Each structure stands twice: as structure tokens, then as C-alpha cells.
Amino acid sequence: MSARLTAKTHQPWNKGLLVGQKKPLEPKHVWSIRVRLELAGSKRDLAIFNLAIDSKLRACDLVKLRLDDVCLGMKVRNRATIVQKKTGRPVQFEITEQSRISVEACLPNLRSTRSRFLFPSRLHESLHISTRQYARLVHYWVQSIGLDANMYGTHSMRRTKAALIYRKTGNLRAVQILLGHTKLESTVRYLGIEVDDALNMAEQIEL
């Protein structure tokens, strides 16, 4: 009886929602969302958005970022390294100037509240925002610029910069390292490269 009750009360938060591979954002989308967050004065959300794009981290790793992971005192590092929850392997990521500026804008408040986490929750029972809260933010961001929220999700944030790097360089190994994948095949599947390349080749052939 208790097992049935447990199964009923612990349903996945995304049950019933459209799942599958989510599209990466285009550069114009990134800039549109960034401008909206800047104009709204949403310091925390801007920092989350910028770091999500730069870090290419899974949602479970992004929400648990600690101040010490990315900061040295009141300054934000140029690069950071964390151990991934899914693989247990370390992954390094760059922190661009825009991300550093947005994170540094949040530091005074974070230090005053003595938060160990970069993105503390506003709910008392949680130390940091949840993956569900993060997913809601992504949903709001893409919707705010007129995109279909069903086509995008937290993995869109993880895929955005990786997909752009691949399109510009064609270097799969580099993307594999940046995403922290253990197998190159995982990177190929994650980016949907085989499908995209096949379509590109087909478009170039006229009969």
C-alpha cells in the first residue's frame, strides 16, 4: 500500500509534457533574451542565463553551482571546473566577460546573505533553485521573445554554444570535451549532427 502511495506522490515534474531533443537557441535569440533581462533589471536571471550558455552544463549541475566554483573573492574566474553529477567526471568551462559582469553584479547580495550557492532559492526549504524552477525560467525566456516554448528547454541552453562551435569549426572532439561526454557517439547524437549533415548535403544536390 505504501509503495503505491509513494509511486503516486513522486511523479516526474515533466510528466505529460512534450519531451525529446530540444532545439538550441540561435545567436539572435540569445541576444534578444539577454536584452530583455537587462532592461528588466533581472540581475539573478541574467546571471543564470549567461552562465547557462557559457557553461554548457546540465540543469542539475548548473543550479548547484557554488560561489567558490566560479569566484575568487569578489572576482569571477575566467574559467571554472566542476565535477558532473551524471558522470562523476570533471568538466571545465569558460566564463566570458558578459557572464562575469552579470555574476559580479549579484555578488554583494550573495555575500550579504552568506549564501554558498550562486543561485539561492527564494524558498526557505531549499538552498538553491531547483531544476524545475530553472526549467520554468527557460520556458518564460523563450516565450518572451515569441518562440514556441514546447520546442525549447533546459537542454537548449546546454546545446546552444556547443552547436554553434560545431557549425563554425566542425570539431566534434572539442565539443565532446566541452560537454563532458565520455563517448564521441554521445556528442553526435546530442547535436543531431548526422541528420543535419545529411539534410545539408541533400539541399546542395539538384536533379
Buried (B, 14 or more C-beta within 10 A) or exposed (E): EEEEEEEEEEEEEEEEEEEEBBBBBEEEBBEBBBEBBEEEEBBBBBBBBBBBBBBBBBBBBBBBBBBEBBBEEEEBBEEBEBEBEEEEEEBEBBBBEBBBEBBBBBBEEBEEEEBEBBBBBEEEEEBBBBBBBBBEBBBEBBEBBEBEBBEBBBBBBBBBBBBBBBEEEEEBEBBBEBBBBEEEEEBBBBBBBEEEEEEEEEEEEEE
